């Protein structure tokens, strides 16, 4: 095992933007050879948190998969001149809040539903492998949408009921740059709420109407994030995949297909690339969606 955080790479996908990327390293696990949420749900797929930095102000978007990662984020930002830090949590899932403890002296912001879900799941987080204990909960709760300034940079926080009912994305409106958190992934979305997939699809279609030039997801390919992010076609690819998932409920033959055979329309957008570890995500998605249909 590598020391947690030792394989993290700091990328600079855009001016004033840092990406803290880890994982997608063949044959390498960060926490344990045994099944665990950190390796199997994040590290193996590639995971990134982000920060907006302007002068002495920084805004951290999610605190990464461990306290060690979060401490590196703080150190890098301090070395870059940041003296005033704030944190925004995109949603309540473990790989986005595991590093909160490194920011206890900062404003940690979340929408009201995220705050409630964190409170509801605090005991469960302490029992997970690896545990998140203590779980530091947000100290500023708000209702999205919300506009902020990071130095001279305008930032918008917008609700997005995609992947998780409390989802929130971050937008730099003057640059048409969307920080998508887990609402979009390359190559496919991770379905965590299969009973609400039609709602997620509706919100994906709304997202497609936004003015977006580039997209930075929390799970994607390092080289694309480093080069500035994904094209808006990532939204169309996700919509195509989710639409096909919903068809599984009435077209049983679809459930037997591997990822590329299942989602040719998504891959035809050119916005996503095949990544073998997502075959397991796909199998899990299909099983979850068809289980809902069977009642």
C-alpha positions as CSV (number, residue, x, y, z in Angstrom):
1,X,0.0,0.0,0.0
2,X,1.1,3.5,-0.8
3,X,0.8,6.1,1.9
4,X,-2.5,7.9,1.6
5,X,-2.1,11.0,-0.6
6,X,1.3,10.1,-1.9
7,X,0.0,9.4,-5.4
8,X,-2.1,12.6,-5.6
9,X,-1.3,14.9,-8.6
10,X,-1.9,18.7,-8.5
11,X,-3.3,19.8,-11.9
12,X,-4.0,23.3,-13.2
13,X,-6.8,22.9,-15.7
14,X,-7.6,26.7,-15.9
15,X,-6.4,30.0,-14.5
16,X,-7.1,30.2,-10.8
17,X,-8.2,26.6,-10.7
18,X,-6.4,23.7,-9.1
19,X,-7.4,20.1,-9.4
20,X,-6.3,17.6,-6.7
21,X,-6.4,14.3,-8.6
22,X,-5.7,10.8,-7.4
23,X,-6.2,7.2,-8.5
24,X,-6.7,5.5,-11.9
25,X,-3.3,3.8,-11.4
26,X,-3.3,0.3,-12.7
27,X,-2.6,-2.3,-10.0
28,X,-2.5,0.3,-7.2
29,X,-4.9,0.5,-4.2
30,X,-4.7,3.3,-1.7
31,X,-6.3,1.8,1.5
32,X,-6.6,-1.9,1.4
33,X,-6.7,-5.0,-0.8
34,X,-10.0,-5.9,0.8
35,X,-13.2,-4.3,-0.6
36,X,-13.7,-0.8,0.7
37,X,-15.4,2.4,-0.3
38,X,-12.2,4.5,-0.8
39,X,-10.5,2.2,-3.3
40,X,-13.5,0.7,-5.1
41,X,-15.8,3.7,-5.1
42,X,-13.3,6.5,-5.8
43,X,-9.6,5.7,-6.1
44,X,-9.8,3.0,-8.7
45,X,-12.1,5.2,-10.9
46,X,-10.0,8.4,-10.5
47,X,-11.1,11.1,-8.1
48,X,-10.6,14.9,-8.0
49,X,-11.4,17.7,-5.7
50,X,-11.0,21.3,-6.8
51,X,-10.1,24.8,-5.5
52,X,-10.6,28.3,-6.9
53,X,-7.7,30.5,-5.9
54,X,-7.4,34.3,-6.3
55,X,-4.8,36.2,-4.3
56,X,-5.2,35.2,-0.6
57,X,-8.7,33.7,-1.0
58,X,-9.5,30.1,-1.9
59,X,-12.7,28.1,-2.2
60,X,-12.3,24.3,-1.9
61,X,-15.0,22.2,-3.7
62,X,-15.1,18.9,-1.7
63,X,-12.5,17.8,0.8
64,X,-11.4,14.5,-1.0
65,X,-11.2,10.9,0.0
66,X,-9.2,11.1,3.2
67,X,-7.8,13.5,5.9
68,X,-4.3,13.0,4.4
69,X,-5.5,14.2,1.0
70,X,-7.2,17.2,2.6
71,X,-4.1,18.2,4.5
72,X,-2.1,18.2,1.2
73,X,-4.8,20.4,-0.3
74,X,-4.4,22.9,2.6
75,X,-0.6,22.8,2.3
76,X,-0.6,23.4,-1.5
77,X,-3.1,26.3,-1.2
78,X,-1.0,27.9,1.6
79,X,2.1,27.6,-0.4
80,X,0.3,29.3,-3.3
81,X,-0.6,32.2,-1.0
82,X,-4.1,31.4,0.3
83,X,-4.8,32.8,3.7
84,X,-8.6,32.8,3.8
85,X,-10.2,29.4,2.9
86,X,-13.8,28.3,2.6
87,X,-15.1,24.9,1.7
88,X,-18.2,23.9,-0.3
89,X,-19.6,20.4,-0.2
90,X,-21.2,19.2,-3.4
91,X,-23.2,16.4,-1.7
92,X,-23.1,14.1,1.3
93,X,-21.2,11.0,-0.1
94,X,-18.1,9.8,1.7
95,X,-15.5,10.5,-1.0
96,X,-16.5,14.2,-0.9
97,X,-16.5,14.8,2.8
98,X,-13.8,12.5,4.2
99,X,-11.3,15.4,4.6
100,X,-13.6,17.8,6.3
101,X,-11.6,17.5,9.6
102,X,-8.7,19.3,8.0
103,X,-10.9,22.4,7.6
104,X,-12.4,22.7,11.0
105,X,-11.2,26.3,11.4
106,X,-12.8,27.3,8.0
107,X,-16.3,28.0,6.9
108,X,-17.7,24.7,5.6
109,X,-20.7,25.3,3.4
110,X,-23.5,22.9,2.3
111,X,-27.0,23.2,1.3
112,X,-29.7,22.3,3.8
113,X,-30.4,18.8,2.4
114,X,-26.7,17.9,2.4
115,X,-26.4,19.1,6.0
116,X,-29.4,16.9,7.0
117,X,-28.1,13.8,5.2
118,X,-24.7,14.2,6.8
119,X,-26.3,14.4,10.2
120,X,-28.5,11.3,9.5
121,X,-25.5,9.3,8.3
122,X,-22.9,10.3,10.9
123,X,-23.1,7.1,12.8
124,X,-22.9,5.0,9.6
125,X,-19.8,6.9,8.4
126,X,-18.0,6.0,11.7
127,X,-18.6,2.3,10.9
128,X,-17.5,2.4,7.3
129,X,-14.2,0.9,5.9
130,X,-12.3,3.2,6.2
131,X,-14.3,5.1,8.9
132,X,-14.9,8.8,8.8
133,X,-14.8,9.6,12.5
134,X,-15.2,12.3,13.4
135,X,-17.4,13.5,10.6
136,X,-17.1,17.3,10.6
137,X,-20.5,18.7,9.5
138,X,-21.0,22.0,7.8
139,X,-21.1,25.2,9.8
140,X,-22.9,27.3,7.2
141,X,-26.1,26.0,5.7
142,X,-27.7,27.7,2.8
143,X,-30.4,27.2,0.1
144,X,-29.1,27.1,-3.4
145,X,-28.7,28.9,-5.7
146,X,-26.1,31.1,-4.1
147,X,-23.6,33.6,-5.6
148,X,-20.1,34.0,-4.1
149,X,-16.9,35.9,-4.8
150,X,-13.5,34.3,-4.5
151,X,-11.3,37.4,-4.8
152,X,-12.4,39.0,-8.0
153,X,-13.9,35.7,-9.4
154,X,-17.7,35.3,-9.4
155,X,-18.9,31.8,-8.4
156,X,-22.4,30.4,-8.6
157,X,-23.6,27.3,-6.6
158,X,-26.6,25.7,-8.2
159,X,-28.8,22.7,-7.1
160,X,-28.7,19.7,-9.4
161,X,-30.8,16.7,-8.4
162,X,-28.6,14.2,-10.3
163,X,-26.8,11.2,-8.8
164,X,-27.9,12.3,-5.3
165,X,-31.0,14.3,-4.3
166,X,-28.9,16.9,-2.5
167,X,-26.5,17.4,-5.5
168,X,-25.0,20.8,-6.1
169,X,-22.7,22.0,-8.9
170,X,-20.4,25.0,-9.1
171,X,-20.2,27.4,-12.0
172,X,-17.7,30.1,-13.0
173,X,-20.2,32.1,-15.1
174,X,-17.6,34.5,-16.7
175,X,-15.7,31.5,-18.0
176,X,-18.6,29.1,-18.8
177,X,-16.8,26.5,-16.6
178,X,-18.9,23.9,-14.7
179,X,-17.6,21.9,-11.8
180,X,-20.0,19.0,-12.0
181,X,-19.1,17.0,-8.9
182,X,-20.7,13.5,-9.4
183,X,-23.6,14.7,-11.6
184,X,-21.4,13.7,-14.5
185,X,-18.6,11.1,-14.8
186,X,-16.5,9.7,-17.6
187,X,-17.6,7.3,-18.9
188,X,-20.9,6.8,-17.0
189,X,-22.8,8.0,-14.0
190,X,-22.9,6.0,-10.8
191,X,-26.5,5.4,-9.9
192,X,-26.9,5.9,-6.2
193,X,-30.7,6.5,-6.2
194,X,-32.2,4.1,-8.8
195,X,-35.8,4.9,-7.7
196,X,-35.2,8.6,-8.6
197,X,-33.5,8.1,-11.9
198,X,-36.3,9.7,-14.0
199,X,-35.9,12.8,-11.8
200,X,-32.1,12.8,-12.4
201,X,-32.7,12.5,-16.1
202,X,-35.0,15.6,-16.0
203,X,-32.3,17.6,-14.2
204,X,-29.7,16.4,-16.7
205,X,-31.8,17.8,-19.5
206,X,-32.0,21.1,-17.7
207,X,-28.3,21.1,-17.3
208,X,-27.9,20.7,-21.0
209,X,-29.6,24.1,-21.4
210,X,-26.9,25.9,-19.4
211,X,-24.2,27.9,-21.2
212,X,-21.2,25.7,-20.6
213,X,-17.8,25.6,-22.4
214,X,-15.9,23.1,-20.3
215,X,-16.8,20.6,-17.5
216,X,-14.6,19.4,-14.6
217,X,-16.2,16.3,-13.0
218,X,-14.9,14.7,-9.8
219,X,-14.5,11.4,-11.5
220,X,-12.9,11.4,-14.9
221,X,-9.7,11.0,-16.9
222,X,-6.6,12.8,-15.5
223,X,-5.4,13.9,-19.0
224,X,-8.7,15.5,-19.9
225,X,-9.1,17.3,-16.6
226,X,-5.5,18.5,-16.9
227,X,-6.1,19.9,-20.4
228,X,-9.0,22.0,-19.2
229,X,-12.0,19.7,-18.9
230,X,-14.7,17.9,-20.9
231,X,-16.8,19.3,-23.7
232,X,-20.6,19.9,-23.1
233,X,-21.1,16.6,-24.9
234,X,-20.4,14.9,-21.6
235,X,-24.0,15.9,-20.6
236,X,-25.4,14.3,-23.8
237,X,-23.4,11.1,-23.2
238,X,-24.8,10.9,-19.7
239,X,-28.3,11.5,-20.9
240,X,-28.0,8.7,-23.5
241,X,-26.7,6.3,-20.9
242,X,-29.4,7.0,-18.4
243,X,-32.1,6.8,-21.0
244,X,-30.9,3.3,-21.9
245,X,-30.8,2.3,-18.2
246,X,-34.4,3.2,-17.9
247,X,-35.2,1.1,-21.0
248,X,-33.7,-1.9,-19.1
249,X,-36.9,-2.0,-17.1
250,X,-38.9,-3.1,-20.1
251,X,-36.1,-4.5,-22.4
252,X,-34.5,-7.3,-20.6
253,X,-31.9,-8.1,-23.3
254,X,-30.2,-4.8,-22.6
255,X,-29.2,-5.9,-19.1
256,X,-27.0,-8.6,-20.6
257,X,-24.7,-6.3,-22.6
258,X,-21.3,-5.0,-21.5
259,X,-20.8,-1.3,-21.3
260,X,-19.8,-0.6,-24.9
261,X,-22.6,-2.7,-26.2
262,X,-25.1,-1.2,-23.9
263,X,-24.3,2.5,-24.5
264,X,-23.1,3.0,-28.2
265,X,-25.0,6.3,-28.4
266,X,-23.2,7.6,-25.4
267,X,-19.7,6.7,-26.8
268,X,-20.7,8.1,-30.2
269,X,-20.8,11.6,-28.7
270,X,-17.0,11.4,-28.5
271,X,-17.1,13.0,-25.0
272,X,-16.4,9.8,-23.1
273,X,-13.8,7.1,-23.3
274,X,-14.0,3.4,-22.3
275,X,-12.4,2.7,-18.9
276,X,-12.6,-1.0,-17.8
277,X,-13.2,-0.5,-14.1
278,X,-16.5,1.1,-15.0
279,X,-17.8,-2.3,-16.2
280,X,-18.4,-3.1,-12.5
281,X,-20.2,0.3,-12.0
282,X,-22.3,-0.5,-15.1
283,X,-23.3,-4.0,-13.8
284,X,-24.2,-2.5,-10.4
285,X,-26.3,0.3,-12.1
286,X,-28.2,-2.3,-14.2
287,X,-28.9,-4.5,-11.2
288,X,-30.1,-1.5,-9.2
289,X,-32.4,-0.1,-11.9
290,X,-33.9,-3.5,-12.8
291,X,-34.5,-4.3,-9.1
292,X,-36.6,-1.2,-8.8
293,X,-38.6,-2.3,-11.8
294,X,-39.2,-5.7,-10.2
295,X,-40.5,-4.0,-7.1
